[in-house]
Amino acid sequence: MLSYFGFLDPLKGVAELLQAALMLKERGVRFRLDLHGHFQPDLNAHHAFLRDLAAKLDGDVVRFPGPVPADGPGAEEAFKDTWLGVLPFREGLSERRSSFQALGGAGMPVLTSPGPWQPEWVRDGENVFLEPLDPKGWADRIEALIGQREKLDAVGGRLRTEIVRRHSWERIAKEHLKLWKEIA
């Protein structure tokens, strides 16, 4: 199971992700892709475009389960079968991506697209998987990662450690106090 989490807008690379999914299906790779987010294809032209792309996959390969529940148990249930978070960003990864912070902070291994604003601590194959946003490249990378559960778990664990260390409330409070001491 692959899971996307976030807005389904044109700035995200969900269309490229769906094209990669089509390539994987054509190769005979078995998987499911959940696209978590507000999905209104009758009201949003981009959502209708995504629905039409997903329809080319036939069957139960792609699902639009809606937004992730805000409560911990509900969110945990939404991602319980996920072995890889997929976050294609047309502008590339940056530390301000809340979907990256949420999935990584939960210890989920993440495949995402590099970019000019990505944090210096992000390292491909060490604490995240980076792949330029190209459908064939993403299909190849996902296929290569299938069956590497131990590697995926290790990368997800290291990503969680980095995010918690850098973005914990304890660290934020310490930096806040330091700032006020400097100002005083």
C-alpha positions in Angstrom: 0.0 0.0 0.0 1.2 3.4 -1.0 -0.3 6.5 0.6 -0.4 10.1 -0.5 -1.5 12.6 2.1 -2.3 16.3 1.4 -4.1 18.7 -0.9 -5.0 17.3 -4.3 -4.1 20.5 -6.1 -2.1 21.2 -9.3 1.0 22.2 -7.4 1.3 18.6 -6.1 2.5 15.9 -8.4 -0.5 13.6 -8.0 -1.0 13.4 -11.8 2.6 12.2 -12.2 2.1 9.7 -9.3 -1.0 8.3 -11.1 1.0 8.0 -14.3 3.7 6.1 -12.4 0.9 3.9 -10.9 -0.3 3.1 -14.4 3.2 2.0 -15.4 3.4 -0.2 -12.4 0.1 -1.8 -13.1 1.2 -2.4 -16.8 4.3 -4.1 -15.4 2.2 -6.4 -13.3 3.2 -4.9 -10.0 0.6 -5.5 -7.3 -0.1 -2.5 -5.1 -2.8 -0.1 -3.9 -2.6 3.6 -3.8 -4.6 5.7 -1.3 -4.9 9.4 -2.1 -5.9 11.0 1.3 -7.3 14.5 0.9 -10.5 16.4 0.1 -11.7 15.1 -3.2 -14.5 16.8 -5.0 -14.4 15.8 -8.7 -17.8 17.3 -9.4 -16.8 20.7 -8.1 -13.1 20.9 -9.0 -11.7 20.5 -12.5 -8.3 19.2 -11.3 -10.0 16.6 -9.1 -12.0 15.5 -12.2 -8.8 15.2 -14.1 -7.3 13.1 -11.4 -10.4 10.9 -11.2 -10.1 10.3 -15.0 -6.4 9.3 -14.7 -7.3 7.0 -11.8 -10.0 5.4 -13.9 -7.4 4.2 -16.4 -6.0 1.9 -13.6 -9.3 -0.1 -13.4 -10.4 -2.0 -10.3 -9.4 -1.2 -6.8 -5.9 0.0 -7.3 -6.5 3.7 -6.5 -8.8 4.9 -3.8 -9.8 8.4 -2.6 -10.6 7.8 1.1 -11.0 11.5 1.9 -9.2 13.5 4.5 -7.2 11.7 7.2 -9.1 11.8 10.5 -7.7 14.4 12.9 -7.7 12.1 15.9 -4.7 9.8 16.5 -6.5 6.5 16.4 -8.3 7.5 13.2 -5.1 8.6 11.5 -3.4 5.4 12.6 -6.2 3.4 11.1 -6.1 5.3 7.8 -2.4 4.4 7.4 -2.2 1.0 9.1 -1.4 -0.9 5.9 0.9 1.7 4.3 4.4 0.6 3.7 5.5 3.8 1.8 4.3 7.4 1.9 4.5 9.0 -1.5 4.7 12.8 -1.6 5.4 14.1 -5.1 5.9 17.8 -5.0 6.3 19.7 -8.3 8.3 22.4 -6.5 10.2 19.8 -4.5 10.5 19.0 -0.9 10.8 21.7 1.7 10.7 21.6 5.5 7.4 23.5 5.5 5.5 20.6 4.0 3.2 19.5 6.7 2.4 16.2 5.0 6.1 15.4 5.1 6.4 16.4 8.7 3.3 14.3 9.6 4.2 11.1 7.8 7.9 11.3 8.7 7.1 12.1 12.3 5.0 9.0 12.5 8.0 6.9 11.3 6.7 6.2 7.8 9.3 5.9 5.1 8.7 8.6 2.5 9.4 8.8 -1.3 9.4 12.4 -2.3 10.8 14.7 -4.9 14.0 16.8 -4.3 14.0 20.5 -4.8 15.9 23.7 -4.1 14.3 24.2 -0.6 14.9 20.7 0.7 16.5 20.6 4.1 20.3 19.9 4.2 19.8 17.0 6.5 17.6 15.0 4.0 19.7 12.2 2.5 18.4 9.8 -0.2 18.4 6.2 1.1 19.4 7.3 4.6 16.3 9.1 6.0 14.1 9.5 3.0 13.9 8.4 -0.6 14.3 11.1 -3.2 13.4 10.8 -6.8 12.9 13.6 -9.4 9.3 14.0 -10.3 9.1 11.9 -13.4 6.5 9.1 -13.8 9.0 6.5 -15.1 11.5 7.3 -12.4 8.9 7.1 -9.7 7.6 3.8 -11.1 11.1 2.4 -11.2 11.9 3.5 -7.7 8.7 2.2 -6.2 9.2 -1.1 -7.9 12.7 -1.3 -6.6 11.6 -0.6 -3.0 8.9 -3.3 -3.0 10.1 -6.2 -0.9 12.7 -4.2 1.0 10.7 -3.9 4.2 13.7 -3.8 6.5 15.3 -1.0 4.5 12.0 0.9 4.4 11.5 0.5 8.2 15.1 1.7 8.9 14.7 4.8 6.7 11.4 5.6 8.2 12.8 5.3 11.7 15.7 7.6 10.9 13.3 10.1 9.4 11.2 10.1 12.5 14.2 10.7 14.7 15.3 13.7 12.6 11.9 15.3 12.5 11.2 14.8 16.2 14.7 16.1 17.1 14.3 19.1 14.9 10.6 19.9 15.4 9.7 18.8 18.9 7.8 21.2 21.2 10.7 20.9 23.6 13.1 22.2 21.0 10.7 24.9 19.9 10.3 26.1 23.6 14.1 26.2 24.1 14.6 28.2 20.9 11.8 30.6 21.9 13.4 31.1 25.4 16.8 31.7 23.8 15.3 34.3 21.5 13.7 36.2 24.4 16.9 36.1 26.4 18.8 37.6 23.4 16.2 40.3 23.1 16.2 41.2 26.8 
